[in-house]
Amino acid sequence: MKPLHPDLDAHLQSDATTVCLVWIVTRADGVKLGFTDHDRTLEVDGVACAPATGFTAGAAEASLGLSGDMSDVAGVLSSAAVTEADIEAGVYDGAQVALYLVNWQHVHSASLVRRYHIGEITRQGESFRVELRSLAAALDQPKGRYYTRHCDAELGDARCGVNLSVPQFSDTGAVAAMIDPHTIELTGLTAFETRWYDFGTLRFDGGPRQGDTAVIATARRPDGTGAVRLVMQKPVGDAPVPGDPVTVFAGCDKAFRTCRLKFANEANFRGFPHMPGDDRALTYVGGEEEFDGGPIVP
């Protein structure tokens, strides 16, 4: 455990304590925000830590060794501190969090307890929950490539090589309506094959969401209408305005067959589609299947 300020250490040995927690968040853009579970503002390390938008601590875990520890905090969305638009824009992704133990009667003895970085942020209505990952959690991140049947490139990146700007793989339209937080209805798109835009990308080209992108789960045309209904993988957040121009890009499910038939890009496929599974590797030769060393996936 990190050494505490001598005054705080002595205070913790007393019969009654007046301590609270303080979180100081440092975003990638250098902005610092302070939060506390105390009932008044405290200044720690030169940062005013406000209680009105303070965090509420959740369960925490700590372990010996280099395994990554987890904790979480919850709070309420506030335009003065943490906004839904900022979360949606990713300004808190990977932000650093310093956790202090503070005697609110003698703030000068504030002691740094742990350092974290922000992991997953989930929202429920007007509240949010933040996963805090210890610095050791970075050691548990995948490095290099996995030996899997599916492609590990992102559609359209340098390793993939597909040009998504061509008319075959993109189309433009406009927002018609927001059906619910996950569902957007568009107009102006030309006809497309079933599942063509599944796992694709929606880009807002105008309006309050200009430049933002979102991942498409499914794209369908409701029966009897000319509109296209997109179901997004995550809630859209701040609703776009009807009439806002958008561009949709074709999607890929990372399968070799899709790469070959939909994009004619099998030469750049970044997976191992012909890797036999356990059932095929361990089975015996029979009359129902061919074991001639040929491709498993046509």
N, C-alpha and C positions, 0 to 999 in steps of 0.2 A: 504493500500500500504506500502511496505517496506520503511523505512527511507533511504534517499539518503545521500551520502557524502556531508558535508556542502559546499564544493567548487563546486560540481556539482549542488547542489540545487541553489546556488547563480548564477551559470552560466545560468541555465534555466530561471531565472528571468530577464536576460538581453535581449536586443533588438534582438540580433543575436546569434545563437547557432551553435556549431560545435560538434554535437553528432552523434554517430553511435551505432549499436548493435553488441554485441559479444556473441557467443555461445561457451561454453566449454563442450565438451562431454567426460564423463568418462565411459569407457566400463567396462564390468564385469571383464575383465582380468587386470584392473588397468590402462590401457593405456589412456592417456588424449590427446584430439585433440582440437585445437582452430580454430574458424572461425569468420570472421567478414565481414560486408557489406561495410566496409571502403576500400579505394584503396591502403592501405599499411599495412604491418604487425604491429600489436599492441601486446604488452606483458601485459597480464592481469592475475593476480593471479599466476604468475610464468609460464604461458603457452603462447607460441608464437601463436598468432591467425592470420592465413594467409588469405589474400584476394583472392589469385588465385583460391582457391577451396572454397571460402566463400559461405555461405548460403544466399538466398534471402528470406526475411520474407514474409509469406502469411497472410491470414486473421487470426485474433485471437479473442477469446471470453473470457469473464470473468463474473462470476456471484457470487451473495452472497450465503452464506450457504455452504453446503458440496457437492454440485453437481460438477462433474468433468468438468474442462474447457479444451478446445482444441485449438491448434494452429498448424501451419505447416510451414515448410521451404522447399526450393527447392535448388538444386545445381547441379553441373556437376561432373560426375565420373572422378576421377583422380587417377593414380597409386601412386601418392605421398601422398594421404590422404585417400579418401574414394574409395574403389575398389569394383567392382561387385563381385569379389570372396569373399571378407569379408562380404558383405551383404548376399550373398548366404549361407555362412557358419554360419550366425546368430550371428556374434560377436557383432553386435549392438543391438540385441534383449534385451529390457529392460534397455538399457544404460541410465545413468542419464545425464540430460542436464541443465546447469546453464545459464540463460540469463542475460547479463549485459548491462546497459546503460553507455556509455563511452563518455567522452569529449576527442576526439582524440588529442587535443592540450595539455591536461593535464591528461594523462592516470591514474595517481595516484588516481584520484577521481572516478574511475570506481565503480559503485554501482550495487549490485545484485538486480534484479527486480523480477524474478520468477525462480522456479525450476520445471523441467518437467522430465518425462521419455519417452523414444521412444516407440511409438506404431507401427502402420503399416508403412512399407516402400514399396513404389511402384517405379518401374523403367520404363522409357520410352526411349529406345535407350541409349544414353550416359548421360541421366539426371536421377535424382531421386527426389522423394518427401517424406519427413519424417513427420509423424503425431506426434505431441508433446502432451502428455497428462499430465495434472496437477497431483500433488501427491494425490489430493482428488479423482481422477478417480479410484484409487485402492479400494475405498469404494464401487464402483459400480460393482465390479467383482463378479460373482456367487460363492457362498459358499455352500457346500453341494451338494445335488442331486436335479434334476428336476423330477417331476412326469409326465413322457412322455411315449408314446408307444414304442419308439425306445431305444435301448441299449445305455448307456452312458459310457461303458467300451471301451478301445482301444483293437482291435483285437490282441491277443497274450500276453496281459499284465497279471498281477497276478489275477486281478478280472475276466478276461475272461477265462484264463486257456487253450486256444487252443495252441498246439505246432506247430508253423509255420515251423519248420525245417524239418518236415517229408516230404517225396517225394510227398505226396498227395497235399500238400499246398505250395510247392515251387519248383522252377526249375531254372536251370542255362543256360546261353547262352552268346552271345557276341554282342557287338554293331556292326551293319552293316553300319548305316548311320544316320545322323541328317537330317530329312526332313525339319523341320522348328523349331523355338525355343521351340515349345510345343510337337513336334512329333519325336520319336526315332524309328528306325527300328532295330529289333534284329533277330539274327539267332541262331539256335541250340535248341530252345524250343520244347518240345514234344507237342503232340496234347492236347488241353484242351477244356472244355465246353465253350459255349458262356457266356460271362460276368464273367467268372471264376476269372479273375484278375482285374475286374473293382473295383475301390476304394482300390486296393492293393498298394504294395510298390515295388519300384525298388531300388536295392542297387548296387552301383558300387564297384566291388571287385578288381579293378586294374586300372592303368592309372592315369592321373592327378586328377580324381575325386574319387579316392579310399576312401571308407568309407562313402561317401555322399549317402543320400537317397532322393527319390522324390516320391510323391503320384501319382498313376496312375488314370486317369479318365476313359479311355476305353482301351481295348486290343483286337485287331482284326487281322485276317489273310487276307491280300488282296487276292482277287480271282486270282488263277493261280500261286501263289508264295508260297515258303516255309517259308518266313519271317513273323515275327509278328510285327505289327505296334502299338506302344503305344502312346496314347495321354495323356500328363501329365496335372495335374491340374494347375501348374504354369510353367512359362518358366524355362528351364533347366539351363540357365546361361552359364557358361563356357562349351563349347561343349566337350563331351567325344570324344576320338579317336577311329575310327573303329578298332575293334579287342579287345577292352577293355572287360574283363569278367564282367558279371553282374549276379545277382540273383533276380528273381521276386517272390513275395509272394502273395498268394491269398488275395482277398479283401472281405469286408463285408459291406453291406448297412445298418447295424444296425437293420434290421427287424427280428422279431421272427421267421418267416417262414424260412429265410435264415439261422439263427442260428441252427434251428432244422434239416433242410434238407441238408445243405451244410457241417456243422461242427458237427452235432450230439451233440450240446453243450447247449441244451435248459435249462438244470439244472442250468447253470451259466449265463443265460440271465439276463442282468442288466437293464431291462426296465419293463414297465407295459403294455404288449400287450393286455390284456383283459379289459383295462379301456374303458368304453363306451364313445363315442363322444356325443356331444349335441343332434345330430339328433336322436340317438338311445335312449338316456336317457329320452328325452321329448316326444317321439312318443307314440302312444297308441297300445295296443295289437290288432293284427289282425290275419287273417288267413294265411298271406304270410310269416311271420317270427316266429321263436320260441323264447320265452322269458322264458327259463327254468333255467337261471342262469349258463348255461354252458359256455365254453370258446368261446370268440368271434373270435379268430384267431385259426384255426386248427393246 
